[in-house]
Amino acid sequence: MYLLLSVSPYPNSALSAGELAIIAIIPVLALAAWLVLVFAADRQPRRRTAAEARPLPQHPDAQEQEREQPERKAAA
């Protein structure tokens, strides 16, 4: 029983089209993700709209202190 095997000093290194596509796509996707992250990190904070810029409700004691302060300044 003799099997014919082709022996060559040059192995078959041909890649399929799918393997070549994966080799090309992965670095491109990694670069795109990196660029998106860099630009997102560098972006300036979003400007607040008028509705968002309203002061938050304060504790009632803090509001009373704010009302008293102008009176104290006027008395001084």
C-alpha positions as CSV (number, residue, x, y, z in Angstrom):
1,M,0.0,0.0,0.0
2,Y,1.7,3.0,-1.3
3,L,0.2,6.5,-1.0
4,L,1.3,9.2,-3.3
5,L,1.8,12.3,-1.3
6,S,3.1,15.4,-2.9
7,V,6.0,16.8,-0.9
8,S,7.2,20.2,-1.7
9,P,9.6,22.6,0.0
10,Y,6.9,25.3,-0.6
11,P,3.7,24.7,1.4
12,N,0.4,25.7,0.0
13,S,-0.3,29.1,1.7
14,A,-3.3,30.2,-0.4
15,L,-6.0,31.7,1.7
16,S,-9.7,31.6,0.8
17,A,-11.5,34.8,-0.1
18,G,-13.3,34.8,3.3
19,E,-10.1,34.6,5.2
20,L,-8.6,37.4,3.2
21,A,-11.7,39.5,3.8
22,I,-11.4,38.9,7.6
23,I,-7.8,39.8,7.6
24,A,-8.6,43.1,5.8
25,I,-11.8,44.0,7.7
26,I,-10.7,43.5,11.3
27,P,-7.9,46.2,11.3
28,V,-10.2,48.6,9.4
29,L,-13.0,48.2,12.0
30,A,-10.5,48.5,14.9
31,L,-9.1,51.8,13.4
32,A,-12.7,53.1,12.9
33,A,-13.6,52.3,16.5
34,W,-10.5,54.0,17.8
35,L,-11.2,57.1,15.7
36,V,-14.7,57.3,17.0
37,L,-13.6,57.0,20.6
38,V,-10.9,59.7,20.1
39,F,-13.3,62.1,18.6
40,A,-16.0,61.4,21.2
41,A,-13.5,62.0,24.0
42,D,-12.4,65.3,22.5
43,R,-15.9,66.6,21.9
44,Q,-17.0,69.7,23.9
45,P,-19.8,69.2,26.3
46,R,-23.3,69.8,24.9
47,R,-24.7,73.3,25.6
48,R,-27.6,73.4,27.9
49,T,-30.9,74.6,26.7
50,A,-32.9,77.2,28.6
51,A,-35.1,74.5,30.2
52,E,-32.0,72.6,31.4
53,A,-30.3,75.8,32.6
54,R,-33.0,76.5,35.2
55,P,-31.6,76.3,38.7
56,L,-32.5,73.2,40.7
57,P,-35.0,73.5,43.5
58,Q,-33.2,74.4,46.7
59,H,-33.9,73.6,50.3
60,P,-36.4,76.1,51.9
61,D,-33.8,77.2,54.5
62,A,-31.3,78.0,51.7
63,Q,-33.9,80.2,50.0
64,E,-34.6,82.1,53.2
65,Q,-30.9,82.7,53.7
66,E,-30.7,84.1,50.2
67,R,-33.6,86.5,50.9
68,E,-32.0,87.6,54.1
69,Q,-28.6,88.4,52.7
70,P,-29.6,91.5,50.7
71,E,-31.2,92.9,53.8
72,R,-28.0,92.4,55.7
73,K,-26.0,94.0,53.0
74,A,-28.3,97.0,53.0
75,A,-28.1,97.3,56.8
76,A,-24.3,97.3,56.8
